[in-house]
């Protein structure tokens, strides 16, 4: 088949041709976005899921919906090496510049600019070209305590948006990389905005541990947010994700070929895109066959091993690699931390810091007390392929 017309798009956050199986999440987000414009409260959301489940794709979709309903948008990806204050400053500045263009919000936007200037000064943010030609407002967002100052800043932004009938939606990807202090401050700011009925919405996406981190930061987080799980697609949705894009291009795929793809990918959206992409390129006839998919499986696994999996494995130190190899050797997860310690011949206590560092890197998480699991689907199989170790 013509590779130029290949409808599949395996990539980090790339929009798939068919966003299957996520209707409920999208519908609830759109309802919330519309309610806040009407002055009615609705919960913000933090999407939870493993790598490759399409969390970023959904966050991008929610961003598009928010924009279509007239929200002002700020999208942030939380890296491991920058503070929330640094990340949020230029985004808030951009929103306030837009709000200052409406006569009805000039005063409120100006007041918010002054709060932002104070915020930037106290947290020593290098503003670069995004400098503010206003004086800071003394006593507002300038305590140096992030929980207080972010809250005051969000209130000012919310008031500016409200004065012109707009809403502000903040979206943060990779929420798990926020520190406990930052996550706590963010939760308090959203909570206070809700209490004052301001048109401020938050949508986040993160690994499964983000829910527990939110609860640890503030106990009321579970009442403040919805935490929709974003997992593997069921067979019906996975079939639609492959079949519909192919048929939209005027081509076909056999039922047997579909069954093989779903079995090989376990329904994970990123893997579905990779298998669909390879099967399309390999097929020479107008119908993708089972034999095409068998060949595509080898090509897809090779690409995943060289990119998706290897990039993550290479981030680990030798000792951290030793830990995850021990995990994978135990079979299918989740795994007991004590079992990993037994394999390595070390105590649970001595392995605690190593385990914490691997969690911090987003490679593993704790689905339950004493348990650990990989954040990347099928990562255990990759480790076994490269280490050539027998499994338990």
C-alpha positions in Angstrom: 0.0 0.0 0.0 1.1 3.6 -0.6 3.1 4.6 2.4 2.3 8.3 1.8 -1.3 7.5 2.5 -0.5 5.5 5.7 -3.1 6.7 8.2 -1.3 5.5 11.3 0.9 7.9 13.3 3.0 6.2 16.0 4.6 9.0 18.0 4.7 10.7 21.4 1.3 12.4 21.7 0.6 12.2 18.0 -3.2 12.3 17.2 -4.3 8.9 16.0 -6.7 8.8 13.0 -9.4 7.2 15.2 -9.7 8.3 18.8 -11.5 5.1 19.9 -12.8 4.1 23.3 -12.4 7.4 25.0 -15.9 8.9 24.5 -16.8 9.1 28.2 -13.6 11.0 29.2 -14.0 13.4 26.3 -17.7 13.9 27.0 -17.2 14.6 30.7 -14.4 17.0 30.0 -16.5 19.0 27.5 -19.4 19.2 29.9 -17.1 20.6 32.6 -15.6 23.1 30.2 -19.1 24.4 29.3 -20.4 24.4 32.8 -17.6 26.6 34.1 -18.4 29.2 31.5 -21.9 29.4 32.9 -20.6 30.0 36.4 -21.4 26.4 37.5 -18.8 24.3 39.3 -17.5 21.0 37.9 -14.5 18.9 38.8 -11.1 19.2 37.2 -9.5 16.0 35.9 -6.2 14.2 36.2 -5.9 11.4 33.6 -4.0 8.4 34.9 -2.4 5.6 32.8 0.8 3.8 31.8 3.1 5.0 29.0 1.6 4.6 25.5 -2.1 4.7 26.6 -2.8 8.0 24.9 -3.0 10.4 27.9 -1.2 13.2 26.1 -3.5 12.6 23.0 -6.5 13.1 25.3 -5.0 16.1 26.9 -4.5 17.6 23.5 -8.1 16.8 22.6 -9.3 18.5 25.7 -7.2 21.5 24.9 -8.9 21.7 21.5 -12.3 21.5 23.1 -11.5 24.2 25.6 -10.3 26.5 22.8 -13.4 25.8 20.8 -15.6 26.9 23.7 -13.7 30.1 24.2 -11.4 29.2 27.0 -7.9 30.8 27.3 -5.4 27.9 27.3 -2.1 27.2 29.0 -0.4 23.9 28.3 2.6 22.8 30.2 4.7 19.6 30.2 6.3 19.2 33.6 10.0 18.2 33.1 12.1 16.8 35.9 14.5 19.8 36.0 12.3 22.9 36.1 10.1 24.4 38.8 6.4 24.9 38.4 6.9 28.6 39.0 9.3 28.8 36.1 6.9 26.9 33.8 3.8 28.7 34.7 5.1 32.3 34.5 5.2 32.8 30.7 2.0 30.9 30.3 0.1 33.2 32.7 1.7 36.2 31.2 0.5 35.2 27.7 -3.1 34.7 29.0 -3.1 38.1 30.8 -1.9 39.9 27.7 -4.8 38.4 25.8 -7.3 39.4 28.5 -5.9 43.0 28.6 -7.2 43.5 25.1 -10.8 43.5 26.3 -12.1 46.8 27.8 -14.1 44.9 30.4 -11.1 43.1 31.8 -8.4 45.8 31.5 -8.4 46.7 35.2 -8.6 43.0 36.4 -5.9 42.0 33.9 -3.7 44.9 35.1 -4.1 43.8 38.7 -3.2 40.2 37.8 -0.1 41.5 35.9 1.0 43.2 39.1 0.5 40.0 41.1 2.4 38.1 38.4 5.3 40.6 38.6 5.4 40.1 42.4 5.3 36.3 41.9 8.2 36.4 39.4 10.3 38.6 41.7 9.9 36.5 44.9 10.7 33.2 43.0 13.5 34.8 41.1 12.2 33.9 37.7 14.2 34.9 34.8 11.6 36.6 32.6 13.7 37.1 29.4 11.6 38.7 26.7 8.4 38.2 28.7 9.2 41.1 31.1 6.4 43.1 32.7 6.3 46.9 32.6 4.2 47.1 35.8 5.0 47.5 39.4 4.5 44.5 41.7 1.6 44.7 44.1 3.0 44.7 47.6 1.5 41.9 49.7 0.0 39.9 46.9 1.7 36.6 45.6 5.0 37.7 47.2 5.3 35.7 50.4 7.8 33.3 48.9 5.6 30.4 49.9 4.4 28.7 46.8 1.1 27.5 48.2 0.0 31.0 49.2 1.4 32.8 46.2 0.2 30.5 43.4 -3.3 30.6 45.0 -3.4 34.4 44.9 -2.1 34.4 41.4 -4.7 32.0 40.2 -7.5 34.1 41.9 -6.3 37.2 40.0 -6.2 35.4 36.7 -9.6 33.9 37.4 -11.1 37.3 38.2 -9.6 38.7 35.0 -11.1 35.9 32.9 -14.5 36.2 34.7 -14.7 40.0 34.1 -14.9 39.4 30.3 -17.0 36.2 30.3 -14.0 34.0 29.6 -12.5 31.0 31.4 -8.9 29.9 31.9 -7.9 26.2 31.4 -4.5 25.0 32.6 -3.3 21.7 31.3 -0.2 19.9 32.7 1.2 16.7 31.3 3.5 14.5 33.3 2.0 15.6 36.6 4.0 13.0 38.5 7.1 15.1 38.0 5.8 18.0 40.1 7.3 18.0 43.6 4.9 17.5 46.6 5.2 21.2 47.4 4.2 22.1 43.8 1.4 19.6 43.6 0.1 20.8 46.9 0.2 24.5 45.8 -1.6 23.6 42.6 -4.3 21.7 44.4 -4.9 24.6 46.8 -5.0 27.1 44.0 -7.6 25.1 42.1 -9.6 24.5 45.3 -9.6 28.2 46.2 -10.7 29.1 42.7 -13.6 26.7 43.0 -14.6 28.1 46.4 -14.8 31.6 44.8 -16.6 30.2 41.8 -14.0 31.5 39.4 -13.8 30.2 35.8 -10.6 28.3 36.2 -10.3 24.6 35.1 -7.4 22.2 35.4 -6.7 19.1 33.4 -3.6 17.0 34.1 -2.2 13.7 32.9 0.2 11.4 34.6 1.4 8.0 35.5 -0.8 5.9 37.9 1.0 7.2 41.0 -0.2 10.7 40.4 -3.5 10.0 42.2 -1.6 8.9 45.4 0.8 11.8 45.1 -2.2 14.2 44.9 -3.8 12.5 48.0 -0.5 12.8 49.9 -0.2 16.4 49.0 -3.7 17.3 50.0 -6.2 14.8 51.5 -9.2 16.5 49.8 -7.7 16.0 46.3 -9.9 13.0 45.7 -13.0 15.2 46.1 -11.5 18.0 44.1 -10.6 16.0 41.0 -11.9 13.2 38.9 -9.1 10.6 38.1 -10.3 8.8 34.9 -8.2 5.7 34.1 -6.7 5.6 30.6 -5.8 2.0 29.9 -5.7 -0.5 27.1 -8.6 -0.5 24.7 -11.1 -3.3 24.8 -11.4 -5.5 21.7 -14.2 -3.4 20.1 -12.4 -0.1 20.5 -9.0 -1.6 19.4 -10.7 -3.1 16.3 -12.2 0.3 15.5 -8.8 2.0 16.0 -7.3 -0.2 13.3 -10.2 -1.0 10.9 -11.7 2.5 10.5 -8.6 4.4 9.4 -7.8 1.6 6.9 -11.4 1.6 5.5 -11.4 5.4 5.4 -8.5 5.2 2.9 -10.5 2.7 0.8 -8.5 -0.4 1.8 -9.4 -3.5 3.9 -8.0 -5.7 6.6 -8.9 -9.3 7.3 -10.5 -10.3 10.6 -7.6 -12.7 11.3 -5.1 -9.9 10.8 -7.1 -7.8 13.2 -7.1 -10.6 15.8 -3.3 -10.9 15.6 -2.8 -7.2 16.0 -5.0 -7.0 19.1 -3.4 -10.0 20.6 0.2 -8.7 19.9 -0.5 -5.2 21.2 -2.8 -6.1 24.1 -4.9 -3.2 23.1 -2.4 -0.4 24.0 -3.0 2.6 21.7 0.6 3.4 21.0 1.3 -0.2 20.0 -1.8 -0.4 17.9 -0.5 2.6 15.9 2.9 1.0 15.5 1.4 -2.4 14.3 -1.1 -0.6 12.0 1.7 1.5 10.5 4.0 -1.4 9.8 1.2 -3.7 8.5 0.0 -1.0 6.0 3.6 -0.5 4.7 4.2 -4.2 4.3 0.9 -5.0 2.6 1.0 -5.1 -1.2 -2.6 -6.0 -1.9 -5.7 -4.0 -1.1 -6.4 -6.1 1.9 -4.0 -6.4 4.9 -3.6 -10.2 5.6 -2.6 -12.2 8.6 0.7 -13.0 6.9 1.3 -9.2 6.5 0.7 -8.7 10.2 3.1 -11.5 11.1 5.8 -9.7 9.2 4.7 -6.4 10.6 5.0 -7.7 14.2 8.8 -8.3 13.7 9.2 -4.8 12.3 7.1 -3.2 15.0 9.0 -4.9 17.8 12.3 -3.9 16.3 11.2 -0.3 16.2 9.9 -0.4 19.7 13.1 -2.0 21.0 15.2 0.6 19.3 13.1 3.6 20.4 10.2 3.4 22.7 11.7 0.8 25.1 15.4 1.5 24.7 15.2 5.3 25.4 13.6 4.5 28.8 16.1 1.7 29.6 19.1 3.9 28.8 18.0 6.4 31.4 18.7 3.9 34.2 22.0 3.5 35.9 23.7 0.1 36.0 22.3 -0.6 39.5 18.8 0.6 38.5 19.0 -1.7 35.4 19.9 -4.6 37.7 16.8 -3.9 39.7 14.4 -3.8 36.8 16.0 -6.9 35.3 15.3 -8.7 38.5 11.7 -7.5 38.4 11.2 -8.8 34.8 12.8 -12.1 35.7 10.0 -12.8 38.2 7.4 -13.1 35.4 4.3 -11.0 34.8 3.8 -8.1 37.3 2.9 -6.5 39.7 5.8 -7.7 41.8 6.4 -7.8 45.5 9.3 -5.5 46.5 10.4 -8.2 48.9 10.7 -10.8 46.0 12.9 -8.4 44.1 15.1 -8.0 47.1 15.4 -11.8 47.5 16.5 -12.1 43.8 19.2 -9.4 44.3 20.2 -10.8 47.7 19.8 -7.5 49.4 17.5 -6.1 52.1 14.3 -4.2 51.4 15.7 -1.2 53.3 19.0 -1.0 51.4 17.1 -1.2 48.1 14.6 1.5 49.1 16.6 4.5 47.7 17.3 2.7 44.4 13.6 1.8 44.1 12.6 5.5 44.8 14.9 6.8 42.1 13.5 4.4 39.5 10.0 5.5 40.5 11.1 9.2 40.3 12.3 8.5 36.7 8.8 7.3 35.9 9.9 3.7 35.1 8.0 1.9 37.9 5.2 2.7 40.3 3.5 1.2 43.3 -0.1 0.0 42.5 -0.5 -1.2 46.1 1.5 -1.2 49.3 4.6 -3.4 48.9 3.9 -3.9 45.2 5.7 -2.5 42.2 5.0 -2.6 38.5 6.4 -1.2 35.2 4.9 2.0 33.9 5.6 0.9 30.3 3.4 -1.9 28.9 5.3 -5.0 27.8 8.6 -3.6 29.2 9.2 -6.8 31.0 9.2 -8.7 27.7 11.7 -6.2 26.3 14.0 -6.7 29.2 13.9 -10.4 28.7 14.7 -10.0 25.0 17.8 -7.9 25.7 19.0 -9.7 28.8 18.3 -13.2 27.4 17.5 -14.4 30.9 15.0 -17.2 31.6 11.9 -16.1 33.5 10.6 -17.5 36.7 
